[in-house]
């Protein structure tokens, strides 16, 4: 049997094992292989904001035999050779959206087979143009808004709307919402068509950059996670969405509080949460509320925060006053300390019982196991630097057992949960049940 005698599905599987160079050469072998190799070569296209890259994308867009082959686009707003991915001294000026790149964003709807779009911003951001000593950011809030606006308008263009695009990914989405864009018809129309939404959210406050910021916590993360994420990004998608990915470059969930209660996605099959901090049972209840549809769950570097020492004003439900939490009407108390007694083995057993259709469970980058490292539990101590989140460290050994302790300014932090055996056993039970449903 020769390759040409195989079915189209088998031929495509064979060709998928080839790298880009081999596929390019294969196109030249004969007429039989040319369209099949071209289909794989042009199925996904990556565009950088360079003149050369934009010109290549425009050539593909304008060629009738290549245009329909494009199924997904990755659009970088930053030239990796010119735009630093970190704060750097002497980085004068900032990014500007060229007319050619903005025009291409406006024409994405002309890709007739387009189904998925990924927009990738720079990892650095600032609410205002900043000068942290000699350090500046490359992409301003205005630049990001201009790029996202151009893309949204292109996806919902009056003459060539990208109605087949049901998958949208925004990498390094800044936690600032432009009200004009978010309330526009184009923005709502694009989101309402989505089956899959993936957001990697960043904030100006990022301890990785070790910036000497003027205040401990900025207002933007609280406004974004407490209101804008839900109102502008999630509510328009809730009826159709089947896949949702919410990952933060920073810890989120408690500080800043994320307003998820009563937000239900009736068709949700896959949920991925990254760096979400669990502090209340309602968060577990929210996941479990999708029991009738959810078949895949990822908890990527999520922690249970089992204690906090907070100097901010708190509501009776332990959330700080400075985030928009309209459902909490109880009296306000002035700071204090609190503990949370639910453990990972409680979570694993609840998920096992509450999600009967779960066929895939990932935790901390692993599909089938979690090494129960100390980072699965955190405490929060607002008096400790740089950001208040404290991970336990091995401090001493008693009777051949390593004792985990917290190094923080809190005089008497709660002891590290001594439940590794229970956590491991509950995870093993959950994974066995998940594998048995496949």
Secondary structure by P-SEA (a helix, b strand, c coil): cccccccaaaaaaaaccccaaaaaaaaaccccaaaaaaaaaacbbbbcccaaaaaaaaaaaacccccccccbbbbbccccccccccccccccbbbbbcaaaaaaaaaccccccccbbbbbccccccccccccccccccccaaaaaaaaaaaaaaaaccccccccccbbbbccccccccccccccaaaaaaaaaccbbbbbccccccccccccccccccaaaaaaaaccccccccccccccccbbbbbbcccccccccccccccccccccbbbbcbbbbccaaaaaaaacccccccbbbbcbbbbbccccccccccccccccccccccccccccccccccccccaaaaaaaaaacccccccccccccccccccccccbbbbbcccccccbbbbccccccccbbbbbbbccccccccccccaaaaaaaaaaaaaaaaaac
